[in-house]
């Protein structure tokens, strides 16, 4: 039996290994992590992450050929293939602070693999890493090998949270990069054989190591660029009376462009886009490509501008102050069908409103009050470090931030509602009931274009929707123009 061990039981490692175990019953798969609470969660009835369909996959395999353990050294030592899916946060100090990836956890994992290995191993990069990371990891392993031979592969993930299980079942592509040597090609073939048990051969792409590492950064940069592009056009739509939904639909009908990732919003979030683009910027600067770095940095600047523009619109629309006013925030996760709040636009929007002394009531079906408090208290990039290294919640937020059990309670006695996540349930809420329980004039600021502005205006709301023609109330607001 081939034995696979994955270091890291997070959003990538857990679901990926669960699907490999399901599709490859002859392979023993063990996911290891030093966090006892996280492993306990994977072994419980309530998994530590929310992902549609994941519960069923885990329950089918757990205890059969899928195991979750804190015995890191034992299982890494026994494995034939070791996936490394540890955090690669953005550095917060030192050389490259605010852009470069911090490879502390990756280096620690590599040194641990070298310490416990007594048999040859294929080590697979599953985390998103800078180009040439494999070379650095290879040097650590080779110089501490004690006769053990290693092959380093790059196998980046291309999962979208909310559809991760389906993405793993039927991926657009599986990318495997390895050394162009007989040993490297043999290692690539071995990993390819794992995926080939359920992925069609024409969807398994093999490249050299550096192409695989760069492809992940480039893919995320291209996707984020599309979102920033449509968001930039959304601002022009508001200024001119055009409708971003109609513009995006027309543009997306061009076969060369396509319709995906053309939904205007309050901004992109998640664990990858901003981090990977900043990493790409740093790499370009290191290789003497300042113009290329500046190009990709602008994608981040537009995203930050979109969030800032939304906050300014809320404040200026409500008589240029939200001090002491209750604002209902519907949605805190960075997208629907996930509880992930990493780099969610809601953090910046809420902090912007809190800076103007607003009182915020938040409802999200998958995000806990504890997580909201942590996120609003964190410094940038803290979220990508282990939980015990993150700051504790700020107690002074308690007076300004509450978490509501449902959308109606969040909106009760509120002056405005901000929709920041596109949860399906927000499309079918009883907005008349909500309006009746709010202060007047009652505002709705739709950062995801999930509601029908015309119907809400009939109810009596003043409505702002990203990239949509403005209410008369809003047309002359300088923050929106």
N, C-alpha and C positions, 0 to 999 in steps of 0.2 A: 504494500500500500504506500503510495506517495503521501508524504506528510507535509502539510502547509501550515506555517505559523505566521500570523499577522501581528505586528507590534503596533498597538494603537486601536482602541475600541470606540472610535468616534463616528462621525457622519459618513466617512468613507470606508474605513476598515470594517465596521460592523455589517452594514448591508452588503458590501462586496463579498465578504467571506461567506455570509449566509447564503447568497445565491450560488456561489461556487460549490458550497456543500450540497445544496439542493440538486444542482445539475450534474454533480460529479460524485455519486454515492460511494465510489471506490476510493475516494480521497479523504483522508482525515484532516480536518481543518480546525485549528485552535486559534482563537483570538485572545491575545494577552495584553494586559495593561496594569500599570502599577497602582491605578486608582481602584481601591476596593469597592467604594460605592458604585462606580460605573460598572464594574464586572458583576456586582450583585444585581444591578438593574437588568443586565443582559440575561441573567439567570432567573429573573423573576417574571411575574405575569404582566408587569408594566415596564416595557423597555425604556431605556434612558433617552431615546430619541423618538419623535413621532414621524412616521413615514408611511403613507398608505400602502397596505399590503405586506409590510415588513413583519408584522406579528405572525401572520400565517406561515411565512417562509421560515422564520426562526423556530416556530413550534414544530414544524415538520421535521427539522433536522437536529434540533438541540438534544444532546444526549445520545444521538445515533452516530453521526460523524461530524458534528459541529459542537465545539466546546468553548467556553469562556473561562479564563483563568487568570489569576494574579501570579502564578508560578512562571514568571517570565523566563528565567534562565533555563529551566528544565525543558520547556517546550521549544524554545529557540534552538537549544542544543540538539534536540531530537529531529528537527525539521530538515527536509530536503530543500524546500523553497521558503524563504523568509521575505514576506512583504513588510515594508516599513511605511507606516501611515501615521507618522507623528506630526505635531504642529511645526510649521515653519513661519513663525510670526514675523512681522516687520520690526526691524531693530528700532528701539526707542532711545538709544544713546550710542555714542561712539561713531566710528566710520560708517557712513551710509545711513545714519539715523533718519527715520521717516520714509525710507525707500527700500533699502536693502533687506533681504531675508535674513533672519537670525537662524542659523543652522545649529544652534546649541543642542537641541533635542536630537537632531539627526546625527550629529557627531557622537553624542552619548550612546545612541542606539548602535552605531557602527562599532564603537569600542566594546560595547557589551557583547555584540555578536562575535567579535574576535576573541573575547575572553572565554566564552562558553562553548565555542564550536570545536568539535573533535572529528567532524566529517565534512566533506566538501559541501558547499552551499551555493545556491543561486539566491542572490539578494536583489530584491525588486523594489525600485523606487515607486511608491504609490502616492506619496505626498507630492504636491506641486513644489518643485525646487528650481533654483536658478540653473541656467545652462552651465555645464562643466561640474555640477555637484557630484556626478558619478565618478569623475576622475579623482576628486578629493576623497570620497568614501573608499574608493579602490585603494588609494595610497594607505589609508588607515588600516584597512583589512590586510593588505599585503605585508605591511611592515610589522604586523602583529599576528601573522598567520600560523606560526609553529607547524608548518607543513600542510595546513589546510588550504585547499584551493577554492577561490571564489570567482564567480562571474556576476557582474553587476548589470542589471537590466533596468530600463525605464519603461514603466507601464502606467502612464498617467490616467487618472479617471476623468470621464466626461459626463458626470451625473448632474442632473438638475434636481434639486430638492423639491419634493412634492411628487415627482415622477421617477424617483431613483430606482425603485424596484423594477418598474417597466423598462427603464433605460438599461438596466442590467440584463433583463430577460431578452431584450431585442435591441442591442446597441447599434447606433449608426456605424460605429467602427470601434475596434479594439486596437490600440497602438502599442507595439512592443519594439523598443529600441535596444540594440546590443552592440558589442564590439564586433568588428568585421574580421574576426579570426575564427579558425575552426571551433575552438572552445566556445566563443561567443555565439556563433551560429547554432551550435548544439544546445546552448542554454535557451536561446530564443525559441528553438523548435520544441523544447520541453514545455515551456510556458504556453506556446501556441497550442500544443496538444490538449492542455487543460481547457482553454477557451473553446477549442474546436468541438468539444462535446455538446455544445449547444449553439455556438455562433457560426453562421455560414463562413466558409473559408474566404470568400471575397470581401468580407468585412473585417478581416484580421490583417492589419497593415504592419509590415516590419520595416524598420529604418535603422540608421545608425543611432548611437546613444544621444548625440547632441541634437539631432533633428527631433527625436521624441521629446526631449526635455523642453525644447523651444516651442514645439507645437502646442503644448498645453497653455503656455503663457500667451502665445499668439491667438489661440482660439478664444480665450477669455477676453483678450484685448479687443478682438473684432466684435464680439457680442456686446461688450460694454460700449464700444464706439457707436454701434447702431442705436442703443438706447439714448446715449448723449445726443446723437444727431437728431432723433425724433423729438427729444425734449427741447433742443434748441429751436426747432421749427415750431414747437407748441407755443413758445413765447411770442413768436411772430404771428401765429394764428390769433392769439388773444389781442394783439395790437391792431390787427387788420380786420377782424371779424370772420376770418376763415375758421373752419372746424378741423382740428387735427385728426379726428377719426376719419373724416372724408379724405383728407390729404394723404394720410398713411395708407388707406385702402387703395387709393389711386396709384400711389407710388409702389405699393407692394404687388400690384397686378403685373408689374414689369418682371418678366421671368428672370432677368438678370439680377434682380434685387430680392424678390420674394417677400411674403407677408410676415414672417416671423420676426420677433423682437422689434416691432414697430409700434408698440403700445406706449403712448406717452404716460408719464407718471411723475410722482414726486421725486423720483430718483431711484437708481439701482442700489442694492445692498448685497448682503451675503458675505461669506467668508473668502471668496476668491477674487471677484472682479477688481476691487480697488487694490488689494494687496498685490495681485499679480501684475497689474499695470504699473504700480510703483516699483516693483521689482524689475520690470522691463525697462522702465525709465533709468533706473540705476545701472543696469547692465549696459544700456546704450551709452550712458555717460562714461562708464569705465572703459569702453572700447572706442572712445573719442568720436561719438556720434551725437553731438548736442542738439542738432536740428531734429533728429529722429526722436530723441528723448523729449524735446519740447512738444512735438506733435502728440505723443501719447499722454503727456502730462495734461494737455488741454482737455482730454476726455474726462479726467478727474475734476478739473476745474468747472466744466459745464455741469457735472453731476452735483458738485457742491453748490453751484449757483442756483440750480433748480430747487434744492431744498431751502436755500436762503430766500429765494423768490417767493416760495409758498408761505413761509413764515411772515414775510413782509406783507403779503397780501392779506393774511388773516388779521394782522395787527392794524394795518391801515384801513381795512374795510370796517372794522369795529371802532370807528371814531379815534383811530390812532392810539388806542390803548386796550390792553386786555388785563390790566392790573386788577386783581380780585375777582375777575370773571371766570366762571366755570367753563372749561372747554372739554367736550367729550371727544376722546380719541378712539376711533374704532379701528382696531388692528395695530399690533405692535411687531409681529413677525415680519421679516423682510419680504415674504411672499406668502400666498395662501398654501394650504396643505403642508405646512411645516411649523414647528415650534421654534425654529432657529431665528435668533435675533441679532446675529453677528453683523455689524455694520448696517443694520436696518435704518432706513431713512427716518423712521419714527424717533430714533434717539436724538438726531439733530433737530427735528421739528419740535419735539417736546422740550428739549433744552433751550431752544430759541424762545418758545412761549414762556417757559419758566423764567427766563432772563427778563421778560417783561412782566413778571409777577402774576402770571395766570395761575389758576387752580385747575388741575388736570384730573379727569376721571377716565381711566383706560379700560377698554374691554377687548380681549383677544381670546378666542376659544382654546388656544393651545399654549399661551404664555402665562406663567405664574406671576404673582405679585412679587415674589422674591427675585425672579429674574429681571423684572422691570426695574426694581430698585437697584440691583447690581449694575444693570446697563447704564442707567442714568447717572450713576456715581463713578463710572469707570473713566479713566483717561483713554485716549485713542490707542488702539492696538493692544490694550491690556487683555481683551477678550480671548486672544489666541494663546495665552499662557495657561498652564494648569490651574484649576479652580483655587487651590490653596495659595497660589501666588497672586491672585487677583485681589483688588482692594475690597474691603467690606463696604456694605451699603452705607450711604450717607444718611444719618438720622434726620437731618434738617429737611429732607425731601418729604417727610411724612405729612407735613402740614399742607403741602402744595400738590401732592400726587396721591391718588387713590386708585385702586383696581376694582372695577365693578363686576358683578356676576353675569350681567347681560347688557346688551346695547341700550335697552330702555332705561335701566338704572343709571347707566353712564350719562345719558342725555337728560335725565330729570333735573330741572332747574338750571340747565346749561344755557349759555348764550350762543354757543356754536358747537357744531359737530365737524370733526376732521376725519375723513376716511383715508387711512394710510396703508391698509392691506386689502387686497381684492378678494377677501373671503366670500364665497358664494352666498352665505346667509345675509350678507349686507345688501344684496340685490333685491331681497324679498321682505325686508323689514317693513313694519307698519309705520311709515314716516309721518302719517297724520297723527297717530298716537304720540309719536316723539315730539312733533311740533306743538301739540297741545300742552305738553309738560315742560316746554322751554320758555325762557324769557324772550320777549319780543323787542326789536326785530330778531328773528331766529335765522342763523346762518348755517349753511352747509358748505364745507370746503372739501371737494372730492378730489383727492390726490391720486385716484386710480381709475377714474371714469367708470364707476360701477353703477351709478344711478342715472335716471332720466331727468336732466335739469328741467325740462318743460313741465313734467308732472309735479316736481317738487315746487316749482314756482306757482303752480295752480294751488297747491296747499297753502302757500304763503311764505315759503323760505326765500331768503336771498341766497343765491347759489353761485358758487365759483367752482368750475370744473376745469382741470388742466387742458389748455389748448382749445377751449370751447368759446363761442361768442359770449361776451360779458353782459351781465345785467347792467341796466342803466346805473344802478347804484355804484357799480364798480368801475365804470368806463373811464372816469377821470382820475382814478387813483394812481398816483405817481409810481407806487411800488409794482403796479401791474402793467403799466404802459410800456 
